[in-house]
Amino acid sequence: MFKIMIVEDDTRIRTLLTDILRKYGYEVVAVEDFLHVEALFEQEAPQLVLLDLNLPYYDGFYYCRVFRRKTTVPILIISARDEEASQVLCMELGADDYIVKPLNVQVLLAKIMAILRRGYGEYAHKPEAVQAALPFLLDDRNFSISRSGKVEELSKNEYKLLKKLLEKRDTIVTREELLEELWDDVHFVVDNTLTVNVTRVKNKLLSLGFQDVIKVKRGVGYIFDSSSMGGSSDER
């Protein structure tokens, strides 16, 4: 049974979500004390967080940052804010998906199932397959890459991007594949967002001594060129 934490200050919506999720077999932790959200999160260790943006004391953007620093737990934003800027910012902060109020229950349940399947089911990350024969360490516990004692921290999207390219190393990964990997609903994602994330990852790899290992295939996508890495896994 998956445990879902609801961070929603509207009592009516919180109660509705709790009832629906329990009906479908999920264990639910619903936040009522908004002064101690972080403590409850650490105590309960949920497998998914449903997070509103407009909250007392601290907003959902703040909690998105906090949760992402602590863990890789999936975060699904539920908000009345339908503007593109809020949605893109949430994705950049590490949220996994975004759904706009008023809620469509079937869409919500479908998104929850998809996120849990990716995170814990048959599509979940197999770290050994990605890490094999790399001259650096990709750490999925704290979203970082390291080599010879030097560490570069990654945002969640930077981590997912690099992981996808490594899984298909030496093979072209299309922009569409990467967009779908990083964001479930790509309609609001501006084209430059992916380019920015790729550039950040390339810069962090460069700081570890790996130059031009991610190559652009113009008009198609990107490729992680393992032949450009040099060295060996012993150099970590």
N, C-alpha and C positions, 0 to 999 in steps of 0.2 A: 504493500500500500504506500503510495507516494504521499509525502507530507507537503502541503501547500500553505504558505504564509500569506495572509491578506493584509496589506497595509492600505487601508481605506477609511477615511474619517466620517464618511456619510453612513450613518447607522443603517438606513434602509438598504443601501446597496451592499454594505458589508454583510448584513443578515441574509440578503438574497443570494449572494455569492456563496456564503457558508452553506446554506441549505442545498443549493444546486450541486456543489462539489461533493458534499457528503452523500447526496443521493447517488452520485456516480462513483462512489467508492473511495474517494480521496479523504485522507486525514487533513483536517483544517486547523490552523492556528490563526486566529483573527486578532489583530492588534487593537486594543482599546485604550491602552495607556501610551500616549504618543511622546511622553517624556523618556520612555525607556525602550524604544524600538530596537536599538542596537543590541541591548542586553537580551531581549527576547529572541532576536535573530540568532545570536550566538548560543543561547540556551537550547533552542528548538532544532537548529540545524536543518531547515527545510530543504526539500529537493527543488522547489520552485517558489518564486515570490511574485505575487500580483501586487503591483505598486502604483498607487495614485500619485499624481504630481502635486496637487494642491492639498497640502497637509498642514496641520498646526506645528509651530516651532521650527521645523525644518521641512523643506519641500522634497519632492521625489527625486529631483536631480541630485541633491545632497546624498540621499540614501543610496541612489544608484552608484555613486562614487564609493561610498563606504562599503557597501556589500561587495562591490567588485574588487576592492583592495583586499578583502578578507577571504574571498572564495570565488570559485567559478560557477556558483549556483545560477541557473537560468533566471532571468528577470523579464517578466511580461508587464509592460506599462499599460495601465488602464486610465484614460484621462479624457476629459471633455475638451481638452485643447486639440484642435484639429489642424493647427497651422503647421506648415512644413518645417519651420525652424525648430520647434519643440521636438518633433519626431526625429529629425536628423541629430539633434543634440543628444537625445536619449540613446540613439544607436552609437554615437561616438563615445558616450560614457560607458558603454558595455551592455546596454539592454539587448535582449534577444528578439523582442518583437514589441509591437505597439498596436493597441486597439482603442478606437475612439468611442466614447459614450454618446448616445445611449447604446447599451450593450446588446448585441445579437448573441443570445446564449449559445446557439449552435456554432457560430463562428468562434466564440470564445473557447468552447470545449475542443473544437478542432485544433485551434492554435496551441492549447495546453497539451493535447495529445502529441502534436508534432514536435513541440519543444522537448517533452519528456522522452520521446522516442529517439531524438537526436542526441540528447544528453546521456541517456541511460539504457537505451534499447539497442536494436540491431545496427543503428547508424552511429553509435557512440564511438568516440575516438579510441583507437588502439595505439597507445603511446609507443610500444615496441616497434611497430611497423614504420612509424614516422622517424624514430630515433636511430634506426639501424644505420651504421656506417657513416654517421655524421661527424665532422670535425668540431662540432660545437654541441652544447647541451641545450635542448629545448625543454624547459621545465613547465609542465602543465599544472603544477601546484600553485605557482605564484606568477605565471605569465612572464617568463623571462627567457633570455638566451644568454649563454655564457661560454667563455673560452679562456683557458689559462688564467682563471681567477677574475677575469673582467666580466661584469654582468651588465646587461642592458634590459631594462624593464619594458614590457609590451603592454599596450592596451588590449582589451579582450578582442577587439576586431583585428588588431595587428597580429595577435596570436593566431586567431582563426584563419586569417589570410595566409600567414607563413605555413601553418600546418597543412592547409589545403595544397599549397604549391609543393611542399615537401612530399606529401602523399603521392603526388603525380609528377615528381621530379623528372626532368628531362622530357617532359611532355607538355605541349601547349595547353594551358587552362584558359578557357574563354572568359571574357569579362562577365558574361551572363552567368557562368558557373560560379564565379567568385561573388558576384552580387547576391545570388541566391544562397550561397553559403553564409554570407555575413548578415543578410537581411531577408526575412521571410517575405515581406511585402516591399518590393523594390520600386513601386510606383512613385514614392515620394523621395527616393534617393537621387540627389543630383549627380550628374555624370562625373563631376570632378571629385566627389567624395572618395571613390575607389582609388583614383589616381593619387590623392593625398595620402591615403593609407599605405599604398605601395611605396611611395617615396619615403615615408617614415620608416618602414621596414628595411628598405635598402640602405638608408643612412645608419640604422642601428647595426646592420650586418657589416657595413663599411667600418664602423668604429671597432669591430672585432677583428678586422683585417681581411674581410671578404668583399672584394670589389667586383661590382657588375655581375653578381651571381643570379640576380633576377633580371631577365631581359624582356624587353617589350617586343611583342609581335604586332606591329602596327595594324590596327583595324581588326585584330583577332583577340588578343589577350596577352598572357604573360607565361614565361617558362622559367623554372628554377633549373639553372644549368650547373649540375654537380661537377662537371669537368672544370669549372672555373674556380672551385673552392680550394683545391690544392690541400696539402697536409693530410692528416688522418685523424681518426677518432681519438687517438692517444693524446692529442694536443689540447683536450678540453681543460 
